[in-house]
Amino acid sequence: MIRLVVAAALALVGISAASAQTTLRVGDQKGNSQAVMEAAGVLKDVPYKIEWKEFPAAAPLLEALSAGAIDTGLVGDAPFTFAAAANVPVKAIAAVRQSRDGLAVLVPEQSPVKSLYDLRGKKIATGRGSIGHQLILAALESKGWKPADVQIVFLAPSDAKVAYTQGSVDAWSTWEPYVSQEEVLFKSRRIITAEGLTPGLGFQVASPAAIKDKRAQLADFVQRLTAARAWSQDNVGSYAETWGKLMNIPTAVPLNWLTRARIRIAPIDNGVVTDEQKTIDLYFRSGLISRSLDANDIVDRSFSDAIAKGAGL
């Protein structure tokens, strides 16, 4: 059904035979967009070439987009804000909404740490400008604390995992699927989640050049991604099994993640802009970015019709 809906709308987004010569270079993170689109079967009739490039986190993905190595990719609102404030040419073209329980500060099973209060003066690993960094700042601000009240250790996910496992840091502020992997396989505990603290937004972003030169392909891709995410909400078990096999990780990990996440693609609307402004303001107050931004200036609302078609609305 999804494939029929997507195929029927191709003419409406301007896809033509000439598009077969066009390559859309898509950045992805750890079995995310590509995995769900393959599982949903929406990549079988794409009338242009998709070149997938996987990244361990949003920061290197955004660096690649800035360098012109990719056209579009999936990132969290925090690294997106960090990049936009640094004048990276990037626009959000679709939003990703999900529960905020999978963005969390983790501690090992046997850690004596029970709450944020126990982390005062302790080391927390996360990526600079990441959604994990955002969570730490928001949690500290909610208690009236300063960033200096904890020791934030900036590490890429792979290095953070090593430091966390070896006990070189006391906690790890990270995101899915790392959170579920630690919970399910290693019995880590979430002592803080983003629920009530951060908007929990993700974004499909694109370079201005791609929006101008590959608009039809971007619209078609976003439409397919929306349809795939809609499919995944009704097929969590089969999607988790496919994802687990693709990433060579036990199915229990993605099942834990996807059951609570309820991931969906949403258009860039006033609610999304308001939530993004909250992230901008938090980063500016915290001194992580040197200038404030107007969220309206770093989003593109023109892909809303493609998202609506993908959702079957």
DOMAR-850483 format. One record per atom (N, C-alpha, C, CB): x, y, z; residue in one letter. Coordinates in steps of 0.02 Angstrom, whole numbers, plus 50000, padded with zeros to 5 digits. Glycine has a CB too. Example, Ala and Ser with C-alpha at 12.3 -4.5 7.8 and 13.67 -1.06 7.14 Angstrom:
residues 2
506604971650390A/506154977550390A/506604983550390A/505654977650452A/506424988850354S/506844994750357S/506455000250394S/507044997050286S/
END
This chain:
residues 313
500424993950000M/500005000050000M/500435006350000M/499535000150061M/500955006250042I/501405012050046I/501735013349979I/501945011050100I/501965007749947R/502305008649882R/501835011549830R/502585001949857R/501195009549833L/500705012149786L/500595019549797L/500045008349792L/500545021549861V/500435028649876V/501025032749852V/500345029649952V/501635030249865V/502225033949843V/502255034349768V/502865030649870V/502145028749734A/502195028649661A/501685033249629A/502105021649635A/501095033349657A/500565037449628A/500705044849632A/499915035949662A/501125046749680A/501245053949690A/501885056349656A/501285055449763A/502255051849624L/502895053949595L/502825059749546L/503225048049560L/502315059449504A/502235064749455A/502115071449489A/501655063049408A/501795071249547L/501625077449582L/502235080949611L/501135076049637L/502775077149624V/503375080449650V/503895081549595V/503675076249706V/503705080549533G/504135082449478G/504655077349457G/504475088649495G/504575070949475I/505055065849456I/504935064049383I/504985059649501I/505485063649345S/505435061949274S/505975056949257S/505505068349230S/505955054549195A/506445049649173A/507165052349178A/506305047449102A/507235058849169A/507895061949172A/508205061249242A/507865069249152A/507775060349292S/508025059949361S/508455053749372S/507445059849409S/508365048749329A/508765042649337A/509505044049334A/508575037649283A/509695049749304Q/510395051649299Q/510635055449360Q/510505055849237Q/510175057149405T/510335061149464T/510495056649524T/509755065849481T/510995058549562T/511175054949623T/511035059349683T/511925052749621T/510645056749730L/510515060149792L/510975056949845L/509755059749813L/511425060849872R/511915058349921R/511635059349991R/512605061849912R/511485053850025V/511115054150088V/511555051750147V/510475049750084V/511615056050197G/511975054250258G/511495050950307G/512305060450290G/511735045750341D/511315042050388D/511725040550450D/511045035450356D/511385038850504Q/511705037050567Q/511495030250591Q/511555042250620Q/511965025850598K/511895019150629K/511225015850615K/511985019650704K/511135013850552G/510535010050534G/509885013650546G/510525003850572G/509855019950526N/509245023750540N/508795024050478N/509435030750563N/508855029350438S/508395030250382S/508425024450332S/508555036750346S/509035022450313Q/509085017150264Q/508765010650289Q/509825015850247Q/508875009150352A/508605002950379A/507845002850377A/508845001950451A/507525008250399V/506795008250400V/506505008550330V/506535014050442V/506835012050284M/506585012450216M/506645005750180M/506955017850177M/507185002150193E/507264995450163E/506754990650193E/507974992850174E/506654991050258A/506174986550291A/505464987750266A/506204987450367A/505304994150254A/504624995850231A/504524994650156A/504485003150247A/505064993250120G/505014991850049G/504894997950005G/504474987050038G/505105003950028V/504965009949989V/505545012049945V/504785015650035V/506075007949941L/506655009749900L/506705005749836L/507285008749940L/506185001849822K/506224997249765K/506115000549697K/505734991749773K/505795006349696D/505625009449631D/505855016749628D/504875009149619D/506415018249662V/506655025149663V/506925026949593V/507215026049717V/506665032249563P/506855034049495P/507475038549490P/506285037549461P/507915037849538Y/508565041349538Y/509015037149583Y/508505048949564Y/509645038649583K/510115034649623K/510195037649693K/510805034149587K/510185033449743I/510325035649811I/511005032849831I/509775033249862I/511445037249851E/512105035349875E/512115036449951E/512685039549839E/512115030949988W/512095031250061W/512795031950091W/511745025050090W/512845036250141K/513475036850178K/513305036950253K/513865043450157K/513585032250290E/513425031750361E/513935035350404E/513375024350382E/513685038650456F/514115042450502F/513965040150573F/513995050050494F/514465040550618P/514365038250687P/513965043150729P/515035037150720P/513925049450706A/513565054650744A/513395060350696A/513985057150805A/513025065250722A/512805070850680A/513365075550660A/512265074750715A/513845076650705A/514375081550691A/514755080050627A/514855081950749A/515015073950618P/515365072550554P/514895072550494P/515715065850558P/514255070850505L/513775071150450L/513695078450427L/513085068350472L/513635082950474L/513545090050457L/514185092950426L/513355094050519L/514755090450448E/515385092550416E/515405090450343E/515995089550454E/515165084450330A/515145081950261A/514665086050219A/514945074550259A/514095087850248L/513605091950212L/513905098850197L/512955092650253L/514255101650246S/514565108250237S/515095108050182S/514885110550302S/515435102350177A/515965101650126A/515695099750058A/516465096450148A/515035098750053G/514735096949989G/514785089549972G/515045100949934G/514965085350022A/515045078250010A/514385074450011A/515515075250061A/513865077250044I/513205074350043I/512695079950031I/513055070550110I/512095077950012D/511555082849999D/511075083650057D/511175080749937D/510965078150093T/510465078150146T/510645073050198T/509755076750117T/510345073550257G/510485068750309G/510055069850370G/511225069050329G/510075065150417L/509675065350477L/510105067250537L/509325058650489L/509905072350574V/510275074650633V/509795076750688V/510745080550614V/510055077550748G/509655080050803G/509635087650803G/509935077650870G/509155090450841D/509085097750841D/509695101250871D/508465099650880D/510025098150919A/510595101250951A/511195102150904A/510805097251012A/511435096850872P/511985097750824P/511795102050765P/512235091050800P/511165101650745F/510925106050691F/511005113350710F/510185104550673F/510805115050772T/510865121850797T/511595123950801T/510535122450867T/512005119550826F/512725120850832F/513025122450764F/513085114750864F/512835118550713A/513095119550646A/512845125950615A/512915113650601A/512195127350623A/511905133350594A/512225139650623A/511145133550604A/512355139450689A/512665145250722A/513385146250699A/512645144350797A/513695140850674A/514375141250648A/514385142750573A/514745134650661A/513805144850547N/513725146850476N/513795141150426N/514235152050460N/513665135050449V/513625129450402V/513005130550358V/513605122550439V/513065130050292P/512485130950248P/512015124850253P/512715132050175P/511505125350295V/511065119750306V/510375122250323V/511345115150362V/509865118450301K/509165120050316K/508815113650338K/508815123250254K/508365114250386A/507945108650406A/507345108350359A/507715109350480A/507235102550327I/506675101950279I/506115097550305I/506935099250213I/506245093650357A/505725089550389A/505935088350461A/505625082750351A/505455087250504A/505595086050575A/505475078650591A/505165090650620A/505825076350641V/505725069550667V/505475070250738V/506385065350663V/504875067850751R/504575067950817R/504605060950847R/503845070550815R/504765060450912Q/504775054050946Q/504745055351021Q/505395049950927Q/504655050051060S/504675050851132S/505375052851153S/504445044351168S/505435055851211R/506085058251234R/506415053651285R/506005065151264R/506135047651293D/506405042951341D/507055039751318D/505905037551355D/507195040051253G/507805036851227G/508405041451223G/507665034251160G/508325047651246L/508895052251254L/509015052551329L/508755059451223L/509585050151352A/509665049151424A/510385049451448A/509375042551443A/510445050851512V/511095050351546V/511105043451578V/511195056051600V/511595039451560L/511655032551583L/512205031851636L/511805027951524L/512105027151681V/512635025151727V/512655017551728V/512515028051800V/513225014551744P/513275007251747P/512815004351800P/513995005151760P/512644998051791E/512174994651836E/512374995251909E/512124987351817E/513014994651924Q/513254994651993Q/513455001552018Q/513834989952001Q/513355006651979S/513545013452000S/513125015652060S/513465018451941S/513435019352107P/513055021952163P/512635027952145P/513525023752220P/512725030652084V/512375036652062V/511635035052052V/512685039351997V/511205039052083K/510485038052078K/510125043952043K/510185037052147K/510445049852043S/510125055752015S/510655060751993S/509635058952065S/510425066251964L/510885071451943L/511295074052003L/510505077251910L/510995074352061Y/511345077052120Y/511985073052135Y/510885076952181Y/511965066552121D/512545062252134D/513105063252082D/512335055052135D/512945066952028L/513445068051976L/513805074751983L/513115067751908L/513655078452035R/513985084952045R/514735083852051R/513695088652108R/515105087252007G/515835086552007G/516085080451971G/516085086452076G/515645076051947K/515835069851913K/515885070751837K/515345064251930K/516175065651805K/516305065951733K/515725062851694K/516955062351716K/515465066651645I/514935064151601I/515185064651529I/514275068251611I/515205059151494A/515425059051424A/514845060751378A/515715052151406A/514985064451325T/514495065751272T/514865069151215T/513905070151298T/514525070251159G/514825073651102G/514705081151106G/514545070851036G/515205085151091R/515125092451092R/514575094551043R/515785095951076R/514085098351067G/513545100751025G/513025095551007G/513825103450963G/513085089651036S/512615084151020S/511975084851061S/512945077351034S/511495080551047I/510885080551088I/511025078151158I/510345076251055I/511555074251166G/511765072251233G/512025078251272G/512295066851230G/512395082551239H/512635088751269H/512045093251287H/513125092451221H/511575093651243Q/510975097551254Q/510615095151317Q/510505097151194Q/510555088551326L/510215085751384L/510565087751448L/510165078151378L/511225087351449I/511595089251509I/511465096451527I/512355088051498I/511505100851478L/511405107951490L/510695109451516L/511535112051427L/510205106151485A/509515107251506A/509395104551576A/509025103851456A/509685098851592A/509595095951659A/509925100351712A/509895088851661A/510525102851697L/510865107251745L/510465113651755L/511575108951720L/510225116551700E/509845122851705E/509205121851745E/509675125451635E/508895116051739S/508265114751775S/508375114651851S/507975108051753S/508995113351872K/509165113251943K/509505119751965K/509615107351959K/509585124451919G/509925130651936G/510675129951941G/509665133352000G/510945124651910W/511665123451911W/511995126551849W/511815115851914W/512655126751850K/513065129151794K/513405123251761K/513585134351818K/513605123951697P/513965118451664P/514585116251703P/514165120551594P/514905120951738A/515505119251775A/515365114951837A/515855125551796A/514735113951854D/514565109851912D/514665102351899D/513855111151933D/514755100551836V/514955093751819V/515555094151771V/514355089651786V/515885088651760Q/516435088551712Q/516195085251648Q/517065084751742Q/516075089251596I/515845086551533I/516455084551492I/515405091651494I/516485078151474V/517045075551435V/516795074251364V/517325068951467V/517055078051316F/516815077551247F/517155071951209F/516915084251211F/516745067051189L/517005061251154L/516505059051101L/517135055451204L/516765056251046A/516335053050995A/516025046851026A/516745051250930A/515445044551000P/515105038751030P/515555032651042P/514545036750986P/515975030950994S/516405024951003S/516895025951061S/516785023450939S/517185031951066D/517645033351120D/517285034051187D/518045039751105D/516685036951185A/516285037651247A/516105030751274A/515645041751233A/515945026151230K/515775019351250K/516365016151286K/515575015151189K/516965016951259V/517565014051290V/517685017151358V/518185015151244V/517655023851362A/517775027251425A/517255025251478A/517765034951414A/516645024651456Y/516095022751501Y/516185015651526Y/515415023551465Y/516345011151481T/516435004151500T/517025003151547T/516534999851437T/517565006851535Q/518165006251576Q/518135010151642Q/518755008551536Q/517605014151650G/517535018051712G/517935024451713G/517745013851768G/518165026651654S/518535032951651S/518075039051659S/518915033451584S/517435037951646V/516925043051659V/516385039951703V/516625045851591V/516005044151736D/515495041651783D/514825040451750D/515405046451839D/514705043851693A/514065043351659A/514155044851586A/513535048051691A/513645043151547W/513665044351474W/512985047151454W/513825037651434W/512985053151425S/512375056251400S/512335054851325S/512355063951415S/511875050651305T/511865048351236T/511155047151212T/512275041951229T/511085044351154W/510445043851118W/510375036751091W/510405049051061W/509805035551059E/509675029051029E/510065028150964E/508925028151017E/510265021950949P/510125015850986P/510625014151041P/510095010050938P/511095018851054Y/511595017451106Y/511265016351174Y/512085023251110Y/510735020251190V/510415019551255V/510125012551263V/509865024851263V/509745010251214S/509445003551219S/509974998151220S/508965002451162S/510504999151182Q/511044994251180Q/511344993351250Q/511594996351129Q/511464998951284E/511744998651351E/511244995751402E/511965005651374E/510614997751396E/510104995251442E/510004987751435E/509434998951430E/509904985551374V/509724978551361V/510314973851370V/509444977851291V/510894975651343L/511464971051342L/511904971651404L/511884972351282L/511914977551435F/512384978551491F/512044981051555F/512914983551470F/511384981351555K/510994983151615K/511144990151642K/511124978151668K/511354994751599S/511445001651620S/510785004551641S/511755005951563S/510815009851682R/510205013151707R/510155020251682R/510195013051784R/509555022251663R/509435029251644R/509275033151708R/508845029851591R/509675038051724I/509525042051784I/509195048751765I/510165043351825I/509265050651702I/508935056651676I/508715055151605I/509405063051679I/508115057151586T/507925056851515T/507735063951494T/507325051851503T/507645064751430A/507485071351402A/506755073251412A/507655071651329A/506355068651437E/505645070051447E/505555076051493E/505275063851476E/505215081251468G/505105087251507G/505685092051508G/504945085451575G/506245090251475L/506835094551476L/507015097451408L/507425090651503L/506955093451355T/507135095851288T/506585093951239T/507815092851266T/506545097451182P/506025095851133P/506085088951102P/506045100951078P/506695086251100G/506785079551072G/506695079250997G/506325074851104G/506825084650963L/506745084850890L/507335081950853L/506625092050868L/507195079050796G/507705077450747G/507515081050683G/507765069750736G/507985081550637F/507845084950574F/508145081250515F/508115092050576F/507765080950461Q/508055079350396Q/508295086050369Q/507535075750346Q/508935086650358V/509225092950336V/509495092250266V/509775095350385V/509595097950234A/509865097950166A/510255104350155A/509305097250114A/510715104050109S/511095110050091S/510655114450046S/511765108150055S/510745121050048P/510375125450003P/510475123549930P/510585132650014P/511075121249912A/511205119249843A/510775113349823A/511955117549833A/510695108449868A/510275102649853A/509545104549848A/510375097149905A/509325109049893I/508625111349891I/508475114649824I/508475116249949I/508965118249798K/508875121749733K/508935116949674K/509405127349726K/509435112649674D/509595108649615D/509285101649615D/510325108049608D/509095099149674K/508825092349679K/508165092249717K/509335087649713K/507775097449709R/507155098149747R/506685092249736R/506815104649728R/506595090149675A/506125084649661A/506355078249695A/506065083449585A/507005076849693Q/507275070849724Q/507215071249800Q/508005069749703Q/507345077049828L/507285077949900L/506565077049923L/507535084849921L/506095079949886A/505385079249903A/505175071949900A/504945083449856A/505395068449848D/505225061449841D/505535057349898D/505465058749773D/506155058849915F/506485055149970F/506125056250036F/507225057449976F/505965062450051V/505615064050114V/504935060550116V/505525071650122V/504595060350059Q/503945057050055Q/504015049550071Q/503635057949986Q/504515046450043R/504645039350055R/504845038050128R/505185036750007R/505265042450155L/505475041750224L/504865042350271L/506005046950242L/504425047050256T/503815047850296T/503385041550294T/503415053850271T/503305038850234A/502915032650227A/503235026850265A/502835030850152A/503895026550262A/504245021050297A/504165021650372A/504995021150279A/504205027750399R/504115028550471R/503385027050492R/504305035750491R/502915028750450A/502215027050465A/502135019450466A/501745030150413A/502445016050419W/502435008650417W/502735005750481W/502805006050355W/503295008650503S/503655005850560S/503255006050625S/504305009450570S/502815011050631Q/502415011550692Q/501915005750698Q/502045018150694Q/501705003050641D/501234997550641D/501574990750634D/500734998450585D/502234990750627N/502614984650616N/503254984650657N/502764983750541N/503194986350720V/503794987050762V/504194980550766V/503584989250833V/503844974950775G/504194968550782G/504604966650721G/503704963150796G/504294967050662S/504654965150601S/505204970050585S/504174964550542S/505084976550599Y/505604981550587Y/506194980350634Y/505324988650596Y/506054978950697A/506594977750746A/507014971650726A/506304976650817A/506674966550700E/507034960550678E/507484962050619E/506544954950661E/507224965850571T/507614967650512T/508204972050532T/507174971350461T/508074976850576W/508604981350599W/509154977550636W/508314986850645W/508954972950679G/509434969050717G/509894964950672G/509084964450764G/509604961950620K/510004958050573K/510484962550533K/509554954050525K/510234968350513L/510644973050474L/511244975450514L/510224978950452L/511134976950579M/511664979650621M/512034974350661M/511364984850667M/511814968050654N/512124962450691N/512074963550766N/512854961650670N/511484965650788I/511344966950858I/510714963050877I/511254974650872I/510684960050936P/510084956350956P/509444960350948P/510154953951028P/508924957050925T/508284960350912T/508004963950973T/507774955350887T/508174961551032A/507914964651094A/508124972051100A/508164960751155A/508694973751070V/508934980751074V/508484985351033V/509664981251048V/508394984150967P/507954988650930P/507224988150952P/507994987050856P/507014982450978L/506334981851002L/506224986451062L/506164974551021L/506704986751106N/506674991351164N/506634998551141N/507274990251210N/507065000251093W/507105007051066W/506465008951030W/507705007651019W/506265004950982L/505725006850936L/505035006650969L/505735002450876L/504955002151017T/504305001751051T/504145008251088T/504304995951100T/504645011251119R/504505017351157R/504605023651115R/504955017551217R/504975023251061A/505135029251022A/504545031950982A/505695027850975A/504165027550948R/503595029650906R/503815035250858R/503005032050950R/504315033950819I/504615038950775I/504155040650716I/505305036550749I/504075046950702R/503685049050644R/503995055350614R/502945050350663R/503865056350550I/504095062350514I/503545067450516I/504305060650440I/503725073650532A/503235079150536A/503465084950494A/503135081250609A/502995088950469P/503185094850430P/503475100250474P/502575097650392P/503845104650443I/504105110550479I/503515115350488I/504705113850441I/503235115450548D/502665119850562D/502845124550619D/502035115750579D/502355128350643N/502495133250696N/502735129850760N/501875137350710N/502455123950775G/502665120350835G/503385118150832G/502225114350845G/503605115850773V/504295113750763V/504765119850770V/504385110450694V/504565125350739V/504975131450743V/505035133850816V/504675137050699V/504485133550852T/504505135550923T/504975131150963T/503805135350954T/504945124550952D/505375119950988D/506105120950970D/505165112750975D/506245122150906E/506935123350885E/507195129850916E/506975123750808E/506755134850923Q/506975141150954Q/507185139951027Q/506415146450950Q/506845135251061K/507025133651130K/507735130851133K/506525128551159K/507915126651085T/508585123851083T/509095129351070T/508645118451030T/508945133651023I/509385139351008I/509495143551070I/509095143650950I/508965145151104D/509015149551163D/509405146151219D/508315151451188D/509315139651228L/509685135951279L/510435136251264L/509445128651284L/510615135051201Y/511315135051182Y/511625141951189Y/511395132451110Y/511235147051174F/511485153851180F/511585155751253F/511005158851145F/511105154051295R/511165155451367R/511755151851397R/510525153451403R/511895145951372S/512435141851400S/513115143851372S/512305134651386S/513115148351323G/513745150551294G/514035145651244G/514245151751347G/513635140651224L/513885135651176L/513905138451106L/513455129451179L/513455143151091I/513485146751028I/513565154151045I/512845145550984I/513935157651002S/514115164651018S/513595169650994S/514775166350987S/513115167450954R/512595171950930R/511925168350929R/512765174650859R/511405172150941S/510735169250938S/510515168750866S/510235173350980S/510015164650854L/509745163750787L/508985164150790L/509965156950757L/508685165750733D/507965165350726D/507825158650692D/507665171450685D/507465154150726A/507345147550698A/507025147750629A/506895143650745A/506635152950615N/506315153450549N/506825153950493N/505865159450548N/507425156450509D/507925157450457D/508305151150438D/508425162650481D/508235145850478I/508625139850464I/508185133850448I/509075138250524I/507555135150432V/507095129750412V/506805131250343V/506535128850463V/506555126150311D/506225126750246D/505555122950250D/506675123950187D/505005126550247R/504345123650256R/504055120750191R/503865128750284R/504415121350136S/504125119850071S/504055112350056S/504545123050018S/504265108050101F/504205100850089F/503605097750126F/504835097350110F/503175102050152S/502605099650191S/502125095250150S/502225105450219S/502015096950087D/501565092950045D/501835085950035D/501465096349977D/502485085350026A/502795078750016A/502705074550079A/503535079349999A/502785077650137I/502705074150201I/501975071850209I/502915078650260I/501505076250193A/500795074450198A/500625068550153A/500355080450181A/500895068450092K/500775062950046K/501065056450074K/501065064549977K/501675056950101G/501995050950129G/501605048050187G/502695052550150G/501305052450227A/500905050350285A/500215047850264A/500835056150334A/500035048850201G/499385046750177G/498825051350197G/499235039950201G/498995057650213L/498485062350235L/498095065350176L/498805068050276L/
END
